[in-house]
Amino acid sequence: MRLTEKLKEYEKQFMFIRWVTGGEYGKLIYAGEDFIEFEIINTDSMDFTETVLIQSGLILEVCIGGCDIARIVAEISSKMSTDNQ
């Protein structure tokens, strides 16, 4: 199974992705054959700062779970509930 095929299952979820020139936490928007669309999140303010398109062949590491990812999901969820009130 190719990485892009597996990433397709995780669209719209938070994760950490490391690629050749960097690595960031964010939300996977789209995983295609030749590139992925990834919204980077500022871990201090929990705001989305930019959207990057990464060529699939340049991805080195993907972390889908773990304590850092759980913290980001919890902070985003609490921010959403605060914004709705």
Residue pairs with C-beta under 8 A, 6 or more apart in sequence:
3 56
3 59
3 62
4 31
4 32
4 33
4 36
4 56
7 28
7 31
7 36
7 62
8 31
10 28
10 31
10 64
11 28
11 29
11 30
11 31
12 27
12 28
12 29
13 27
13 28
13 64
14 25
14 26
14 27
14 41
14 69
14 72
14 73
14 76
15 25
15 26
15 27
15 28
15 62
15 63
15 64
15 69
16 23
16 24
16 25
16 61
16 62
16 63
16 66
16 68
16 69
17 23
17 24
17 26
17 28
17 36
17 38
17 54
17 59
17 61
17 62
17 63
18 59
18 60
18 61
18 62
19 54
19 58
19 59
19 60
20 58
20 60
21 58
23 61
24 38
24 40
24 41
24 52
25 40
25 41
25 43
25 68
25 69
25 72
26 38
26 39
26 40
26 41
26 48
27 38
27 39
27 41
27 48
28 36
28 37
28 38
29 36
29 37
29 38
29 39
29 51
30 36
30 37
31 56
32 56
33 56
34 55
34 56
35 53
35 54
35 55
35 56
36 53
36 54
36 56
36 59
37 51
37 52
37 53
38 51
38 52
38 53
38 54
39 48
39 50
39 51
40 48
40 49
40 50
40 51
40 52
41 47
41 48
41 49
41 72
41 76
42 48
42 49
43 72
46 72
46 75
46 76
46 79
63 69
